[in-house]
Amino acid sequence: MDYYNEKTVLYLDGNFVRASEAKMDLYSQSLHYGYAVFEGIRSYRTRGGETRIFKAVEHFRRLQDSAAALNIVYPYRTDDLIEAAYSVLSKNNLQNAYLRPIVYGPANMSFSKNKESHIAIEVWEMAPFLGEKHLRVMTSGFERPNPKGFKIEAKATGHYVNSILASQEAMAAGYDEALLNDMNGYVAEGARG
């Protein structure tokens, strides 16, 4: 799947830039330690032909809450981000799409708190998440991370490594998706969350 091409535009720190020209510092805690937060949001074309982002306010507030849980600087206003998200959809001529706002850190190879952060909002066309067929699902050998290990309620990038591994495990075994149990053996979530 191609997520972007030479014409794709994204929102980056208050500006609209071509995805192919956007840059991230390679010395960021986000790249090296998975220290960033994100949301996964869908937008749809309504019956009236308008584009609507599903629960935009709730998603951007959860993004803010995730940043607060992980001590990530978050100077962004929800209304401004929603406006930017609609602009990104419009600039890319998308309606039925997936939006990925992500808040990440600047160069910082220590474990000290950042004094600033960056934000990007990316979009791409997306069909129904796992298709429209019945799914073959297996219980993964990987568990959902222990909630006492870190702030599991935050939608943090590093939390999803085990989901990737569980999903790859399921596909290698001929399944479509994996379920992850918690540390007590109860079903906690699907790998794609």
VEXNU-375628 format. One record per residue (C-alpha): residue number from 1; residue in one letter; x, y, z. Coordinates in pm, 1 decimal. Example, Ala and Ser with C-alpha at 12.3 -4.5 7.8 and 13.67 -1.06 7.14 Angstrom:
# VEXNU-375628
<fise><num>1</num><residu>A</residu><X>1230.0</X><Y>-450.0</Y><Z>780.0</Z></fise>
<fise><num>2</num><residu>S</residu><X>1367.0</X><Y>-106.0</Y><Z>714.0</Z></fise>
***
This chain:
# VEXNU-375628
<fise><num>1</num><residu>M</residu><X>0.0</X><Y>0.0</Y><Z>0.0</Z></fise>
<fise><num>2</num><residu>D</residu><X>129.2</X><Y>345.1</Y><Z>-89.8</Z></fise>
<fise><num>3</num><residu>Y</residu><X>60.7</X><Y>583.7</Y><Z>195.7</Z></fise>
<fise><num>4</num><residu>Y</residu><X>181.2</X><Y>891.3</Y><Z>12.4</Z></fise>
<fise><num>5</num><residu>N</residu><X>317.6</X><Y>1012.3</Y><Z>-319.3</Z></fise>
<fise><num>6</num><residu>E</residu><X>495.0</X><Y>1324.7</Y><Z>-448.2</Z></fise>
<fise><num>7</num><residu>K</residu><X>169.9</X><Y>1526.0</Y><Z>-423.3</Z></fise>
<fise><num>8</num><residu>T</residu><X>65.8</X><Y>1422.6</Y><Z>-71.9</Z></fise>
<fise><num>9</num><residu>V</residu><X>47.3</X><Y>1705.6</Y><Z>181.3</Z></fise>
<fise><num>10</num><residu>L</residu><X>67.7</X><Y>1673.2</Y><Z>559.3</Z></fise>
<fise><num>11</num><residu>Y</residu><X>48.0</X><Y>1914.0</Y><Z>850.6</Z></fise>
<fise><num>12</num><residu>L</residu><X>375.0</X><Y>1966.7</Y><Z>1036.7</Z></fise>
<fise><num>13</num><residu>D</residu><X>418.9</X><Y>2214.6</Y><Z>1320.4</Z></fise>
<fise><num>14</num><residu>G</residu><X>167.0</X><Y>2464.2</Y><Z>1185.4</Z></fise>
<fise><num>15</num><residu>N</residu><X>258.6</X><Y>2433.0</Y><Z>818.1</Z></fise>
<fise><num>16</num><residu>F</residu><X>137.9</X><Y>2224.2</Y><Z>526.9</Z></fise>
<fise><num>17</num><residu>V</residu><X>429.5</X><Y>2047.2</Y><Z>357.7</Z></fise>
<fise><num>18</num><residu>R</residu><X>476.3</X><Y>1770.1</Y><Z>105.0</Z></fise>
<fise><num>19</num><residu>A</residu><X>509.3</X><Y>1434.8</Y><Z>278.5</Z></fise>
<fise><num>20</num><residu>S</residu><X>817.8</X><Y>1354.4</Y><Z>70.4</Z></fise>
<fise><num>21</num><residu>E</residu><X>990.1</X><Y>1668.4</Y><Z>205.4</Z></fise>
<fise><num>22</num><residu>A</residu><X>892.4</X><Y>1636.3</Y><Z>574.2</Z></fise>
<fise><num>23</num><residu>K</residu><X>1179.8</X><Y>1569.7</Y><Z>814.3</Z></fise>
<fise><num>24</num><residu>M</residu><X>1222.6</X><Y>1427.8</Y><Z>1162.3</Z></fise>
<fise><num>25</num><residu>D</residu><X>1536.1</X><Y>1455.1</Y><Z>1372.2</Z></fise>
<fise><num>26</num><residu>L</residu><X>1714.9</X><Y>1119.2</Y><Z>1382.5</Z></fise>
<fise><num>27</num><residu>Y</residu><X>1831.6</X><Y>1194.8</Y><Z>1737.2</Z></fise>
<fise><num>28</num><residu>S</residu><X>1477.4</X><Y>1207.6</Y><Z>1875.7</Z></fise>
<fise><num>29</num><residu>Q</residu><X>1366.1</X><Y>1003.3</Y><Z>2177.5</Z></fise>
<fise><num>30</num><residu>S</residu><X>1064.5</X><Y>917.3</Y><Z>1964.2</Z></fise>
<fise><num>31</num><residu>L</residu><X>1266.3</X><Y>725.7</Y><Z>1708.6</Z></fise>
<fise><num>32</num><residu>H</residu><X>1511.5</X><Y>564.9</Y><Z>1949.9</Z></fise>
<fise><num>33</num><residu>Y</residu><X>1280.5</X><Y>487.1</Y><Z>2242.0</Z></fise>
<fise><num>34</num><residu>G</residu><X>924.9</X><Y>488.5</Y><Z>2100.9</Z></fise>
<fise><num>35</num><residu>Y</residu><X>849.7</X><Y>801.4</Y><Z>2304.3</Z></fise>
<fise><num>36</num><residu>A</residu><X>564.8</X><Y>961.9</Y><Z>2110.1</Z></fise>
<fise><num>37</num><residu>V</residu><X>185.4</X><Y>959.3</Y><Z>2117.9</Z></fise>
<fise><num>38</num><residu>F</residu><X>-63.4</X><Y>927.8</Y><Z>1834.9</Z></fise>
<fise><num>39</num><residu>E</residu><X>-424.5</X><Y>876.9</Y><Z>1738.5</Z></fise>
<fise><num>40</num><residu>G</residu><X>-584.5</X><Y>667.6</Y><Z>1468.1</Z></fise>
<fise><num>41</num><residu>I</residu><X>-889.8</X><Y>850.6</Y><Z>1334.1</Z></fise>
<fise><num>42</num><residu>R</residu><X>-1126.5</X><Y>777.8</Y><Z>1046.3</Z></fise>
<fise><num>43</num><residu>S</residu><X>-1303.8</X><Y>1024.4</Y><Z>822.2</Z></fise>
<fise><num>44</num><residu>Y</residu><X>-1598.8</X><Y>947.5</Y><Z>598.8</Z></fise>
<fise><num>45</num><residu>R</residu><X>-1794.6</X><Y>1092.5</Y><Z>311.1</Z></fise>
<fise><num>46</num><residu>T</residu><X>-2147.0</X><Y>1151.0</Y><Z>438.9</Z></fise>
<fise><num>47</num><residu>R</residu><X>-2463.4</X><Y>1081.7</Y><Z>239.4</Z></fise>
<fise><num>48</num><residu>G</residu><X>-2481.6</X><Y>1457.0</Y><Z>176.5</Z></fise>
<fise><num>49</num><residu>G</residu><X>-2132.5</X><Y>1453.4</Y><Z>24.7</Z></fise>
<fise><num>50</num><residu>E</residu><X>-1954.5</X><Y>1625.8</Y><Z>313.5</Z></fise>
<fise><num>51</num><residu>T</residu><X>-1641.6</X><Y>1497.5</Y><Z>483.4</Z></fise>
<fise><num>52</num><residu>R</residu><X>-1675.6</X><Y>1424.1</Y><Z>855.7</Z></fise>
<fise><num>53</num><residu>I</residu><X>-1406.3</X><Y>1315.8</Y><Z>1097.0</Z></fise>
<fise><num>54</num><residu>F</residu><X>-1538.8</X><Y>1054.3</Y><Z>1339.1</Z></fise>
<fise><num>55</num><residu>K</residu><X>-1536.2</X><Y>1185.1</Y><Z>1698.8</Z></fise>
<fise><num>56</num><residu>A</residu><X>-1269.8</X><Y>1445.6</Y><Z>1619.4</Z></fise>
<fise><num>57</num><residu>V</residu><X>-1291.9</X><Y>1625.2</Y><Z>1954.6</Z></fise>
<fise><num>58</num><residu>E</residu><X>-1270.3</X><Y>1301.0</Y><Z>2152.4</Z></fise>
<fise><num>59</num><residu>H</residu><X>-969.2</X><Y>1177.2</Y><Z>1952.6</Z></fise>
<fise><num>60</num><residu>F</residu><X>-773.7</X><Y>1499.6</Y><Z>1985.1</Z></fise>
<fise><num>61</num><residu>R</residu><X>-852.2</X><Y>1520.2</Y><Z>2357.1</Z></fise>
<fise><num>62</num><residu>R</residu><X>-724.9</X><Y>1162.5</Y><Z>2397.1</Z></fise>
<fise><num>63</num><residu>L</residu><X>-409.2</X><Y>1267.2</Y><Z>2211.8</Z></fise>
<fise><num>64</num><residu>Q</residu><X>-365.6</X><Y>1547.7</Y><Z>2465.2</Z></fise>
<fise><num>65</num><residu>D</residu><X>-433.8</X><Y>1310.1</Y><Z>2755.8</Z></fise>
<fise><num>66</num><residu>S</residu><X>-179.5</X><Y>1061.0</Y><Z>2619.3</Z></fise>
<fise><num>67</num><residu>A</residu><X>83.1</X><Y>1335.2</Y><Z>2594.8</Z></fise>
<fise><num>68</num><residu>A</residu><X>10.4</X><Y>1442.8</Y><Z>2954.0</Z></fise>
<fise><num>69</num><residu>A</residu><X>38.5</X><Y>1083.5</Y><Z>3077.5</Z></fise>
<fise><num>70</num><residu>L</residu><X>385.7</X><Y>1055.7</Y><Z>2924.3</Z></fise>
<fise><num>71</num><residu>N</residu><X>509.0</X><Y>1406.4</Y><Z>3017.4</Z></fise>
<fise><num>72</num><residu>I</residu><X>523.4</X><Y>1517.1</Y><Z>2654.2</Z></fise>
<fise><num>73</num><residu>V</residu><X>491.4</X><Y>1892.3</Y><Z>2603.1</Z></fise>
<fise><num>74</num><residu>Y</residu><X>154.8</X><Y>1963.1</Y><Z>2439.4</Z></fise>
<fise><num>75</num><residu>P</residu><X>89.6</X><Y>2329.3</Y><Z>2352.3</Z></fise>
<fise><num>76</num><residu>Y</residu><X>-168.8</X><Y>2247.6</Y><Z>2082.0</Z></fise>
<fise><num>77</num><residu>R</residu><X>-535.4</X><Y>2350.8</Y><Z>2080.6</Z></fise>
<fise><num>78</num><residu>T</residu><X>-798.3</X><Y>2091.6</Y><Z>1988.2</Z></fise>
<fise><num>79</num><residu>D</residu><X>-993.9</X><Y>2330.2</Y><Z>1763.8</Z></fise>
<fise><num>80</num><residu>D</residu><X>-678.5</X><Y>2424.7</Y><Z>1570.8</Z></fise>
<fise><num>81</num><residu>L</residu><X>-584.9</X><Y>2059.6</Y><Z>1518.8</Z></fise>
<fise><num>82</num><residu>I</residu><X>-933.2</X><Y>1967.2</Y><Z>1398.7</Z></fise>
<fise><num>83</num><residu>E</residu><X>-921.3</X><Y>2255.0</Y><Z>1150.8</Z></fise>
<fise><num>84</num><residu>A</residu><X>-576.3</X><Y>2138.9</Y><Z>1033.9</Z></fise>
<fise><num>85</num><residu>A</residu><X>-704.5</X><Y>1780.9</Y><Z>997.4</Z></fise>
<fise><num>86</num><residu>Y</residu><X>-991.3</X><Y>1891.7</Y><Z>772.8</Z></fise>
<fise><num>87</num><residu>S</residu><X>-745.3</X><Y>2101.6</Y><Z>570.1</Z></fise>
<fise><num>88</num><residu>V</residu><X>-513.1</X><Y>1804.0</Y><Z>522.2</Z></fise>
<fise><num>89</num><residu>L</residu><X>-808.0</X><Y>1593.3</Y><Z>401.8</Z></fise>
<fise><num>90</num><residu>S</residu><X>-910.9</X><Y>1868.3</Y><Z>160.0</Z></fise>
<fise><num>91</num><residu>K</residu><X>-557.3</X><Y>1931.9</Y><Z>29.8</Z></fise>
<fise><num>92</num><residu>N</residu><X>-525.5</X><Y>1558.8</Y><Z>-44.4</Z></fise>
<fise><num>93</num><residu>N</residu><X>-877.3</X><Y>1532.4</Y><Z>-190.1</Z></fise>
<fise><num>94</num><residu>L</residu><X>-970.7</X><Y>1256.9</Y><Z>57.3</Z></fise>
<fise><num>95</num><residu>Q</residu><X>-1296.3</X><Y>1178.7</Y><Z>233.2</Z></fise>
<fise><num>96</num><residu>N</residu><X>-1290.9</X><Y>809.7</Y><Z>332.2</Z></fise>
<fise><num>97</num><residu>A</residu><X>-952.6</X><Y>821.5</Y><Z>496.9</Z></fise>
<fise><num>98</num><residu>Y</residu><X>-736.7</X><Y>744.8</Y><Z>794.8</Z></fise>
<fise><num>99</num><residu>L</residu><X>-581.0</X><Y>1032.9</Y><Z>988.6</Z></fise>
<fise><num>100</num><residu>R</residu><X>-270.7</X><Y>988.8</Y><Z>1202.3</Z></fise>
<fise><num>101</num><residu>P</residu><X>-185.4</X><Y>1281.6</Y><Z>1427.4</Z></fise>
<fise><num>102</num><residu>I</residu><X>142.5</X><Y>1216.1</Y><Z>1607.4</Z></fise>
<fise><num>103</num><residu>V</residu><X>322.9</X><Y>1418.5</Y><Z>1872.8</Z></fise>
<fise><num>104</num><residu>Y</residu><X>693.7</X><Y>1346.4</Y><Z>1894.8</Z></fise>
<fise><num>105</num><residu>G</residu><X>1009.9</X><Y>1484.3</Y><Z>2048.7</Z></fise>
<fise><num>106</num><residu>P</residu><X>1304.9</X><Y>1688.2</Y><Z>1923.3</Z></fise>
<fise><num>107</num><residu>A</residu><X>1668.3</X><Y>1576.8</Y><Z>1938.4</Z></fise>
<fise><num>108</num><residu>N</residu><X>1729.0</X><Y>1434.2</Y><Z>2285.8</Z></fise>
<fise><num>109</num><residu>M</residu><X>1923.5</X><Y>1112.6</Y><Z>2338.9</Z></fise>
<fise><num>110</num><residu>S</residu><X>1896.5</X><Y>1132.3</Y><Z>2718.3</Z></fise>
<fise><num>111</num><residu>F</residu><X>1598.8</X><Y>1037.6</Y><Z>2933.4</Z></fise>
<fise><num>112</num><residu>S</residu><X>1541.8</X><Y>1397.8</Y><Z>3039.6</Z></fise>
<fise><num>113</num><residu>K</residu><X>1210.2</X><Y>1568.6</Y><Z>2971.2</Z></fise>
<fise><num>114</num><residu>N</residu><X>1182.1</X><Y>1755.1</Y><Z>2641.4</Z></fise>
<fise><num>115</num><residu>K</residu><X>1110.2</X><Y>2127.9</Y><Z>2651.4</Z></fise>
<fise><num>116</num><residu>E</residu><X>921.5</X><Y>2115.8</Y><Z>2321.2</Z></fise>
<fise><num>117</num><residu>S</residu><X>746.5</X><Y>1873.4</Y><Z>2089.7</Z></fise>
<fise><num>118</num><residu>H</residu><X>650.0</X><Y>1845.1</Y><Z>1725.3</Z></fise>
<fise><num>119</num><residu>I</residu><X>316.4</X><Y>1752.2</Y><Z>1574.9</Z></fise>
<fise><num>120</num><residu>A</residu><X>227.6</X><Y>1605.0</Y><Z>1238.1</Z></fise>
<fise><num>121</num><residu>I</residu><X>-107.7</X><Y>1506.7</Y><Z>1091.8</Z></fise>
<fise><num>122</num><residu>E</residu><X>-83.1</X><Y>1255.0</Y><Z>810.4</Z></fise>
<fise><num>123</num><residu>V</residu><X>-368.7</X><Y>1111.5</Y><Z>602.9</Z></fise>
<fise><num>124</num><residu>W</residu><X>-414.9</X><Y>830.4</Y><Z>357.1</Z></fise>
<fise><num>125</num><residu>E</residu><X>-700.9</X><Y>660.2</Y><Z>181.2</Z></fise>
<fise><num>126</num><residu>M</residu><X>-830.1</X><Y>361.0</Y><Z>369.1</Z></fise>
<fise><num>127</num><residu>A</residu><X>-1082.4</X><Y>91.1</Y><Z>295.4</Z></fise>
<fise><num>128</num><residu>P</residu><X>-1257.2</X><Y>-91.4</Y><Z>582.7</Z></fise>
<fise><num>129</num><residu>F</residu><X>-986.5</X><Y>-171.8</Y><Z>836.8</Z></fise>
<fise><num>130</num><residu>L</residu><X>-980.6</X><Y>-551.1</Y><Z>809.4</Z></fise>
<fise><num>131</num><residu>G</residu><X>-1203.7</X><Y>-583.5</Y><Z>504.1</Z></fise>
<fise><num>132</num><residu>E</residu><X>-1562.8</X><Y>-696.6</Y><Z>502.8</Z></fise>
<fise><num>133</num><residu>K</residu><X>-1519.4</X><Y>-1073.0</Y><Z>531.6</Z></fise>
<fise><num>134</num><residu>H</residu><X>-1534.1</X><Y>-1292.2</Y><Z>839.0</Z></fise>
<fise><num>135</num><residu>L</residu><X>-1195.7</X><Y>-1299.8</Y><Z>1008.2</Z></fise>
<fise><num>136</num><residu>R</residu><X>-987.1</X><Y>-1591.5</Y><Z>1120.2</Z></fise>
<fise><num>137</num><residu>V</residu><X>-853.9</X><Y>-1494.4</Y><Z>1462.3</Z></fise>
<fise><num>138</num><residu>M</residu><X>-606.9</X><Y>-1665.1</Y><Z>1695.4</Z></fise>
<fise><num>139</num><residu>T</residu><X>-496.6</X><Y>-1599.5</Y><Z>2050.6</Z></fise>
<fise><num>140</num><residu>S</residu><X>-141.5</X><Y>-1471.0</Y><Z>2036.7</Z></fise>
<fise><num>141</num><residu>G</residu><X>151.7</X><Y>-1593.3</Y><Z>2238.2</Z></fise>
<fise><num>142</num><residu>F</residu><X>220.5</X><Y>-1226.0</Y><Z>2311.2</Z></fise>
<fise><num>143</num><residu>E</residu><X>37.1</X><Y>-1054.9</Y><Z>2598.5</Z></fise>
<fise><num>144</num><residu>R</residu><X>-94.1</X><Y>-703.4</Y><Z>2626.5</Z></fise>
<fise><num>145</num><residu>P</residu><X>164.7</X><Y>-506.2</Y><Z>2826.3</Z></fise>
<fise><num>146</num><residu>N</residu><X>125.8</X><Y>-509.5</Y><Z>3202.0</Z></fise>
<fise><num>147</num><residu>P</residu><X>-64.4</X><Y>-193.6</Y><Z>3306.8</Z></fise>
<fise><num>148</num><residu>K</residu><X>168.2</X><Y>-157.9</Y><Z>3604.4</Z></fise>
<fise><num>149</num><residu>G</residu><X>467.6</X><Y>-143.3</Y><Z>3369.6</Z></fise>
<fise><num>150</num><residu>F</residu><X>376.9</X><Y>194.0</Y><Z>3218.8</Z></fise>
<fise><num>151</num><residu>K</residu><X>80.0</X><Y>418.2</Y><Z>3144.2</Z></fise>
<fise><num>152</num><residu>I</residu><X>-106.3</X><Y>171.5</Y><Z>2923.3</Z></fise>
<fise><num>153</num><residu>E</residu><X>-401.2</X><Y>412.5</Y><Z>2880.1</Z></fise>
<fise><num>154</num><residu>A</residu><X>-175.1</X><Y>641.6</Y><Z>2673.4</Z></fise>
<fise><num>155</num><residu>K</residu><X>-174.4</X><Y>573.8</Y><Z>2301.2</Z></fise>
<fise><num>156</num><residu>A</residu><X>205.5</X><Y>567.6</Y><Z>2284.5</Z></fise>
<fise><num>157</num><residu>T</residu><X>405.1</X><Y>450.3</Y><Z>1985.7</Z></fise>
<fise><num>158</num><residu>G</residu><X>627.0</X><Y>215.5</Y><Z>2186.7</Z></fise>
<fise><num>159</num><residu>H</residu><X>326.2</X><Y>25.7</Y><Z>2322.5</Z></fise>
<fise><num>160</num><residu>Y</residu><X>251.1</X><Y>-114.6</Y><Z>1979.1</Z></fise>
<fise><num>161</num><residu>V</residu><X>562.2</X><Y>-325.8</Y><Z>1922.5</Z></fise>
<fise><num>162</num><residu>N</residu><X>393.9</X><Y>-628.6</Y><Z>2078.9</Z></fise>
<fise><num>163</num><residu>S</residu><X>85.0</X><Y>-566.6</Y><Z>1862.0</Z></fise>
<fise><num>164</num><residu>I</residu><X>300.6</X><Y>-575.7</Y><Z>1549.3</Z></fise>
<fise><num>165</num><residu>L</residu><X>462.8</X><Y>-898.8</Y><Z>1664.8</Z></fise>
<fise><num>166</num><residu>A</residu><X>125.9</X><Y>-1055.1</Y><Z>1752.7</Z></fise>
<fise><num>167</num><residu>S</residu><X>-23.2</X><Y>-956.4</Y><Z>1417.7</Z></fise>
<fise><num>168</num><residu>Q</residu><X>277.2</X><Y>-1093.6</Y><Z>1228.5</Z></fise>
<fise><num>169</num><residu>E</residu><X>255.7</X><Y>-1413.9</Y><Z>1432.4</Z></fise>
<fise><num>170</num><residu>A</residu><X>-111.0</X><Y>-1454.6</Y><Z>1338.3</Z></fise>
<fise><num>171</num><residu>M</residu><X>-56.1</X><Y>-1389.3</Y><Z>967.8</Z></fise>
<fise><num>172</num><residu>A</residu><X>238.4</X><Y>-1631.2</Y><Z>956.2</Z></fise>
<fise><num>173</num><residu>A</residu><X>5.0</X><Y>-1896.4</Y><Z>1101.5</Z></fise>
<fise><num>174</num><residu>G</residu><X>-263.5</X><Y>-1825.4</Y><Z>837.4</Z></fise>
<fise><num>175</num><residu>Y</residu><X>-492.0</X><Y>-1603.7</Y><Z>1047.5</Z></fise>
<fise><num>176</num><residu>D</residu><X>-617.6</X><Y>-1251.2</Y><Z>979.6</Z></fise>
<fise><num>177</num><residu>E</residu><X>-579.1</X><Y>-1107.2</Y><Z>1327.9</Z></fise>
<fise><num>178</num><residu>A</residu><X>-455.4</X><Y>-1185.1</Y><Z>1677.4</Z></fise>
<fise><num>179</num><residu>L</residu><X>-617.3</X><Y>-1140.9</Y><Z>2015.8</Z></fise>
<fise><num>180</num><residu>L</residu><X>-392.0</X><Y>-1055.2</Y><Z>2307.0</Z></fise>
<fise><num>181</num><residu>N</residu><X>-462.6</X><Y>-1171.8</Y><Z>2659.0</Z></fise>
<fise><num>182</num><residu>D</residu><X>-371.0</X><Y>-972.3</Y><Z>2966.5</Z></fise>
<fise><num>183</num><residu>M</residu><X>-132.8</X><Y>-1101.2</Y><Z>3234.1</Z></fise>
<fise><num>184</num><residu>N</residu><X>-424.4</X><Y>-1285.5</Y><Z>3401.6</Z></fise>
<fise><num>185</num><residu>G</residu><X>-519.1</X><Y>-1473.1</Y><Z>3085.7</Z></fise>
<fise><num>186</num><residu>Y</residu><X>-827.6</X><Y>-1265.9</Y><Z>2997.1</Z></fise>
<fise><num>187</num><residu>V</residu><X>-881.8</X><Y>-1135.6</Y><Z>2645.6</Z></fise>
<fise><num>188</num><residu>A</residu><X>-763.5</X><Y>-773.3</Y><Z>2647.6</Z></fise>
<fise><num>189</num><residu>E</residu><X>-762.7</X><Y>-648.6</Y><Z>2287.4</Z></fise>
<fise><num>190</num><residu>G</residu><X>-707.3</X><Y>-718.4</Y><Z>1920.9</Z></fise>
<fise><num>191</num><residu>A</residu><X>-356.0</X><Y>-666.0</Y><Z>1792.6</Z></fise>
<fise><num>192</num><residu>R</residu><X>-463.9</X><Y>-368.1</Y><Z>1582.8</Z></fise>
<fise><num>193</num><residu>G</residu><X>-628.4</X><Y>-224.3</Y><Z>1881.1</Z></fise>
***
